């Protein structure tokens, strides 16, 4: 079913039929303005993004009784991502859970606790997602991730700063949740997308990039934790540091390609990335067979330094995961997202 819309050009009037699903999706009302732009093979219609988006506030009540912290955190984050303006957590006795619940809510950007009693905690959203450019948030995530990579590289040199890196990973998580929330809102309501001057393809690409940055930050945090547990010799430690540095540089390059839409750089990173993954596998094989002692208790080789070997394996696997995330960012740029 189509809806008919009257358009006037000078002294002449024309009637334009608009698809009802499109009208409902854009929540158009009688008298709303529609922009018409000339496209290559026709006309491009767009709702007026300067119009005020009036939405009824959404609220949700989350029952905390007999729920583990992990389940409760999942429900709170889900409500946040689904753009609930008011999140209320209730229980007959919140005395013991209150500090942890407050921490969960305060770790989500824009939520402010406005009411608390012995049975309920209420948080209100103070952020207007229509006014926060996604690009700005990605830049912030990128800057924090870069600093984490630099500091983790220094950890290979004996300058440990694991605590600081963990705190910055939490900052990346907060920005990732906020960015995901905005993207979900824009995908559900095209008027929000229009106000942010973006589209579905761009939103998909931005979501991929933010997810990969968040994963890289997680991998970086874990590597920093494991560095102190690995007992490889100076030669192997230096080679491991070189591997990490190559991944760090690939991340810097791929984000430069993303910010500048440079497909050539992204293609170079994609090619280099495969070589890095092969080098990671080769490093661990050499380390495992040449640098560790073995016994033959049951006829099989048994590593005498399992904790150190396990730490090294975890570092290598996290470096490979980082390389994989860099690859997805590169492919996003190559795909023209």
Number of C-alpha atoms within 10 A of each C-alpha: 8 12 12 12 12 10 12 9 7 6 5 7 10 10 10 12 12 14 12 14 12 13 14 10 12 15 14 15 9 6 8 10 14 13 11 12 10 9 9 6 6 8 11 11 13 15 19 15 18 10 11 9 13 6 6 7 10 12 14 15 15 16 15 22 14 8 10 9 14 9 11 19 17 12 15 23 18 14 20 24 19 16 20 16 19 21 24 19 23 19 17 11 14 20 12 9 13 19 10 13 19 17 11 16 23 15 17 21 19 18 19 18 16 11 11 16 12 13 14 20 22 20 21 18 19 12 14 9 20 18 11 15 15 21 12 11 17 22 14 14 24 21 13 18 28 20 14 27 26 13 20 28 21 15 19 19 12 11 11 18 15 21 12 12 25 19 13 19 24 15 20 26 23 19 21 23 21 23 27 22 20 27 24 19 19 22 18 14 15 21 25 23 22 17 21 18 12 17 14 15 12 16 20 15 19 22 20 17 23 25 20 21 27 24 21 27 29 21 22 28 24 19 26 25 20 17 22 15 14 19 17 20 11 9 8 16 18 14 13 21 16 14 19 27 16 15 22 24 14 25 27 18 17 27 25 14 21 22 12 11 17 17 19 13 20 26 18 14 25 22 12 16 24 14 11 20 21 11 16 21 14 11 16 19 13 12 17 15 12 9 14 18 12 13 11 9 8 7 7 9 12 14 16 12 14 12 13 19 21 14 20 25 20 18 25 22 18 21 25 24 17 26 27 19 22 29 23 18 27 30 20 21 24 19 10 13 16
